Amino acid sequence: MKKSTAISLHIPPKMWSEFRESMLKSRMFNEEVIGFLFCQRHQVSKSKIRYIPKTWVVPASDCYEHQSTSGLVLKQHFHSYLLENHLQVGLDVVHIHTHTGQGIPDFSHTDDRYESEYARFISSNFPKKPYLISGVFDENLQSGQFRIWDRKGQKFEYLNFCNSLFEVSKFEDVINHDDSIFARQKIFGKGNQKALNQLKVLLIGCGGIGSIFAELLGRLGVKNWVLVDPDRLETTNLNRMPSATQEMVEQQWHKVHYVKHLIKKIYSEGSSVKTIVTTVESELAKQEIATCDLIVVATDNHFSRKTAQELALQYMRPLVCLGTHIDMKSDNTPRMYCRVTVPPLGGAWCLMCGNIINLQRAALESAPLAINQIAANAGYLEGVNDPAVFWLNSICASTGVGVIHGMVSGFLNVDSGIDWIYEFPDGNWRKTNTEYLQNDDCYFCGMGSLEEVVEDSDFEDSDFEDSDFLGSDVEDSDFDNSDFFVW
C-alpha cells in the first residue's frame, strides 16, 4: 500500500442500512457490537483502490463470550465458523465494532493491539494473505472511521468510507468557473451541481437513445464519460440522432466519436471523454467499468444488457437500463413503449431475474453466425432491426436523465430499484412493484447466501477445529486464541 494511493470502502446504501440494523438488534442497551464484511479489492487506477463488500455477517448476541459497554469477546467456535465459511479466496476482511457514546470515536489501545495481531494472523494463515480493514463507530452507528492494516500488523492508514450510491463529494462551498452555465439549476444546490460535474458515466450504446441521453445529461452538468459502441453511423440513424449529418455517414464516423463531438460542443474545455470502439464484452471495455460511477446501457440487444448487468454486479456500480419497443396491433394501430430500469445496487433483483431482458435472445445474439442462421430459419430472430422514432427515444432518454438527476440529488430513492414503463398512445406510466421482481435464487444476483445474522445454534463446536485454518507459518503456541476474538 503506497501512501499516495487513495483507498475507499464503498458499501451500497441498502446493504449498509440492513447491516447497521442487524448490528443494533444484536445488543441490549449500549453494549458494544461487532460485524464483519468480506470485500473484493478493485484497482480502479494506479492511484485509487476501492473495496466493495460481497458478503456480510453479524453475530447474534449468543455468539459472544462477553458483551458489555466496555468491550466484547466472541466465542472461538463462532470465529472459526466465520473464517471457514466466509473468507473466500481473494476477499479481504472488514470488521466494524462500536464504542459507547455519540460522535466520531477513536480507536482505543485495546483496538490497536488486537487488530495488529488479527491482521498478522489472517495474512499468515490464508493463501491470498488478506488485509484487515477495521472500523469503529459510535453506539448508534452514525459516525465512524476506518483504517487498513499492512499484512505484518505494524502500520495502518485511514481510508474513506462511502455508503451512498456514488463516490462523489457534495461540498456546498465549491465555486466553479462555469457556474453561470448552470445558473438556472441553482435550486438544486451547489453541492448537487458539484456532484454532477464529478460524476463519471459509462455509456454502453451510442445510438438513437444513447446519443440523446448523452447530450441531455451532458447539459445537466456531467462532463466525464466513457463511451462504448463498435458501430459506425448509417443513413438510417439520421432520423433520430441529434446533429448527425449525411457528411458524417459518408466519412464513416464511429458512433462513439459522434457522441464525443456532441459533448465537446457543450464543453470545449474541462470535459473528459474516452471512446472505446468495441463491444462491452471486450477486456478493454471491462477495464473501464471500475473507474466509473455509473453504468448506462442503451443498446438494442439483450446480450450487451446482460453483460452490463453482470459487470454492474461484479463492480457494485449503479446501472440504468434504457430501451424502447414499437409494434403493430391487429387493427394496424401502433403500440409504443419506453422503459427505464434501475436494479437495486448490490442485488435483490436484476435485469435477468426480473425478465427485463430475454436470456434466450441474449444467448442467440452471442452465438456463432452459423447457429444464428439456424435460429433465424426456425423463426427465433426477425433478422431486422427494431423500429425506432426520435420522439419515443427522447422520452426514454430524458426520463433516464431525470432518474439520474434524482439519484445524484437524493430526491429519488432507488434503494429497492425502479422499473418504469411508458405506454403510448394511451399515455400511461406504469411503475412495476419491484417486490415481485425480487428473487433470492437468481443465478446472477441472488442474495440469499450473501448476508447473514448468525445464531450460536447454527453450528456445533465440533464442526470446526483450529487446525483447519491455522497455516504452517504459525504454531498454535505462538498465540493465545483469545487474542483474535477480543475488541
URHUUR-V709305 format. One record per backbone hydrogen bond with DSSP energy under -1.0 kcal/mol. CO is the residue of the C=O (numbers start at 0). NH is the residue of the N-H. If there is no record, write none. Layout:
[[CO:NH] [CO:NH]]
This chain:
[[1:4] [5:48] [6:159] [7:50] [8:161] [11:15] [12:16] [13:17] [14:18] [15:19] [16:20] [17:21] [18:22] [19:23] [20:24] [21:25] [27:30] [32:97] [34:95] [35:56] [36:93] [37:53] [37:54] [38:91] [39:51] [41:43] [41:49] [46:5] [47:44] [48:7] [49:41] [50:9] [51:39] [54:37] [55:451] [56:35] [57:453] [59:62] [60:63] [62:74] [65:72] [67:31] [70:67] [71:486] [72:64] [72:65] [74:78] [75:79] [76:80] [77:81] [78:82] [79:83] [80:84] [81:85] [82:86] [85:87] [87:90] [91:38] [92:132] [93:36] [94:134] [95:34] [96:136] [100:138] [107:111] [108:112] [109:113] [110:114] [111:115] [112:116] [113:117] [114:118] [115:119] [116:120] [117:121] [118:122] [119:123] [120:124] [125:128] [130:92] [131:148] [132:94] [133:146] [134:96] [135:144] [136:98] [137:140] [142:137] [144:135] [145:158] [146:133] [147:156] [149:152] [154:149] [156:147] [159:8] [161:10] [165:167] [175:178] [177:180] [179:182] [181:184] [182:185] [184:187] [185:188] [188:192] [189:193] [190:194] [191:195] [192:196] [193:197] [194:198] [199:292] [199:293] [200:225] [201:295] [202:227] [203:297] [206:210] [208:212] [209:213] [210:214] [211:215] [212:216] [213:217] [214:218] [216:221] [222:271] [223:200] [224:273] [225:202] [226:275] [227:204] [230:254] [233:236] [234:237] [236:239] [240:243] [244:248] [245:249] [246:250] [247:252] [248:251] [252:232] [253:257] [254:258] [255:259] [256:260] [257:261] [258:262] [259:263] [260:264] [262:266] [271:224] [273:226] [275:228] [275:277] [278:281] [281:285] [282:286] [284:287] [285:288] [288:291] [293:201] [294:319] [295:203] [296:321] [301:305] [302:306] [303:307] [304:308] [305:309] [306:310] [307:311] [308:312] [309:313] [310:314] [311:316] [317:294] [319:296] [320:340] [322:338] [324:336] [326:334] [328:331] [332:328] [334:326] [335:423] [336:324] [337:421] [338:322] [339:419] [340:320] [341:417] [343:346] [347:438] [349:353] [350:355] [350:356] [351:354] [357:361] [358:362] [359:363] [360:364] [361:365] [363:366] [367:371] [368:372] [369:373] [370:374] [371:375] [372:376] [373:377] [374:379] [375:378] [388:392] [389:393] [390:394] [391:395] [392:396] [393:397] [394:398] [395:399] [396:400] [397:401] [398:402] [399:403] [400:404] [401:405] [402:406] [403:407] [404:408] [405:409] [405:411] [413:416] [417:341] [418:431] [419:339] [420:429] [421:337] [422:426] [422:427] [423:335] [427:422] [429:420] [431:433] [432:435] [433:436] [438:441] [441:445] [446:449] [449:55] [451:57] [453:59] [454:457] [455:458] [459:462] [460:463] [464:467] [465:468] [465:469] [470:473] [474:477] [475:478] [479:482] [480:483] [481:484] [484:73]]
